[in-house]
Amino acid sequence: MESTAFKTWELENAVKLVDQTRDALYNYDKAQLDTVQKAKAWRADPHHFKYVRISAVALLKMVIHARSGGSIEVMGLMQGTIHDETFVITDAFRLPVEGTETRVNAQEEATEYMARYPELSRLAGQTEDVVGWYHSHPGYGCWLSGIDVGTQNTWQLLGPFVAIVIDPDRTISAGKVEIGAFRCFPDDYNAPESGSESSVDSDGFQSIPTGKIEDFGAHSSKYYSLEISHYKSTLDTKLLESLWNKYWVGTLSSSPLFTNRDYGTKQIADLAKKTHGYQEKVKAQFRVVGSSRSPDKDVQLEQLVKASNRVTAEETAGLMAGEIKSNVFIGGDEVRQV
C-alpha cells in the first residue's frame, strides 16, 4: 500500500524521471552558470524566467516543513542552478525563523544560518547555489503578499531568485501539492491593466479568502507566476524513500477531515460570506428600475458554484479516505458494530 500511495503521489504531482543514464539536471556546470550571470538577460526582459523544475526530494522536504508549521507560516531556502529560462531546484532547507499566521520574520539567528549553510554544503560536496526561497500560506492560497513582494525584491537585487509559496492546508484537502512560483517585476515596469499576472486556482473566486482579497489585489500586478514541473533522479532514490516513509506515516495516521477541520470550517464560512455578498449585490441591482444583470455577475456566480463543488469534493474525498483506512486496518464490519 505504501508503494502504491507513493506512485499515486508522483502521478498527481506529475513527477518525471530524468535521463536514467546521465541524471542531467543534477550536473552542476559552473561555467554555464557564470555565462548566464554575465549575460543578465532578465534585466532586458522582465518575463525572462518562465519555468521552475523542482526535484521530488526538494518538493517533499518543503511540503513536510510547511505541514509541520500548522497555521503558522514557515520559511526556507532552495538550492539549485539556472538553465536559460529555467530555475532548477535540487534541494531545500528550512530556516530557524519566527512565524505568525500572516508572516515570517527572519531574525539574526536565521541570517547567520543562511550564510553558513551554503558554505557547509559546499564543503560537503553540494556545490549548487541558493536560487530561491519558499514559505507557506496555510489555508489562503499561493500568491505574494505586500511583505512577500518586498522580500522577493530584496533577493532579486542580489541576482536571479525565485519565490515559492506552498499551501499545506489545501495540499492535505486536495491530495496534491498546492504550490506557486513567482518573480517580481522591476519598479519601472508597467503591468497590464487587464488584471494580475500571478497564479490563481482554477476556481479563481474562491482561491483568495475574503480577508486576504484586499492584500492580494493591492500587490498582484507587481509579480508574475512561473510554470512549475517536478522531476526525480536515480541519484535520490534512497533519500526520496526515506522522506516518503516519514510523510506516509503522517498521512496514514491522520484524516484530512480532522487534520484540516479548522481549514474546512473557514472554507465553508468564507464561501457563505461570498454567497451572501453576491445575493446582496443582485438585490441592489434589481432595485434599480430597468436594470438588467451584467455578464460579470454570471461569471461571479459560476465561480461560486465551482468553489462550492471543490469544497464538496474535498470533504467527500476525506470521508472516503477515512472509510477506506478503517476497512483496511480495522475492518469495516467491526467499526459499524462498535
C-alpha positions, 0 to 999 in steps of 0.5 A: 500500500505504501508503494502504491500511495507513493506512485499515486503521489508522483502521478498527481504531482506529475513527477518525471524521471530524468535521463536514467543514464546521465541524471542531467539536471543534477550536473552542476556546470559552473561555467554555464552558470557564470555565462548566464550571470554575465549575460543578465538577460532578465534585466532586458526582459522582465518575463525572462524566467518562465519555468521552475523544475523542482526535484521530488526530494526538494518538493517533499522536504518543503511540503513536510516543513510547511505541514509541520508549521500548522497555521503558522507560516514557515520559511526556507531556502532552495538550492539549485542552478539556472538553465536559460529560462529555467530555475532548477531546484535540487534541494531545500532547507528550512530556516530557524525563523519566527512565524505568525499566521500572516508572516515570517520574520527572519531574525539574526539567528536565521541570517547567520544560518543562511550564510553558513549553510551554503558554505557547509554544503559546499564543503560537503560536496553540494556545490549548487547555489541558493536560487530561491526561497519558499514559505507557506500560506496555510489555508489562503492560497499561493500568491505574494503578499505586500511583505512577500513582494518586498522580500522577493525584491530584496533577493532579486537585487542580489541576482536571479531568485525565485519565490515559492509559496506552498499551501499545506492546508489545501495540499492535505484537502486536495491530495496534491501539492498546492504550490506557486512560483513567482518573480517580481517585476522591476519598479519601472515596469508597467503591468497590464491593466487587464488584471494580475499576472500571478497564479490563481486556482482554477476556481479563481473566486474562491482561491483568495479568502475574503480577508486576504482579497484586499492584500492580494489585489493591492500587490498582484500586478507587481509579480508574475507566476512561473510554470512549475514541473517536478522531476526525480533522479536515480541519484535520490532514490534512497533519500526520496524513500526515506522522506516518503516513509516519514510523510506516509506515516503522517498521512496514514495516521491522520484524516484530512477531515480532522487534520484540516477541520479548522481549514474546512470550517473557514472554507465553508464560512468564507464561501457563505460570506461570498454567497451572501455578498453576491445575493446582496449585490443582485438585490441592489441591482434589481432595485434599480428600475430597468436594470438588467444583470451584467455578464460579470455577475454570471461569471461571479456566480459560476465561480461560486458554484465551482468553489462550492463543488471543490469544497464538496469534493474535498470533504467527500474525498476525506470521508472516503479516505477515512472509510477506506483506512478503517476497512483496511486496518480495522475492518469495516464490519467491526467499526459499524458494530462498535 
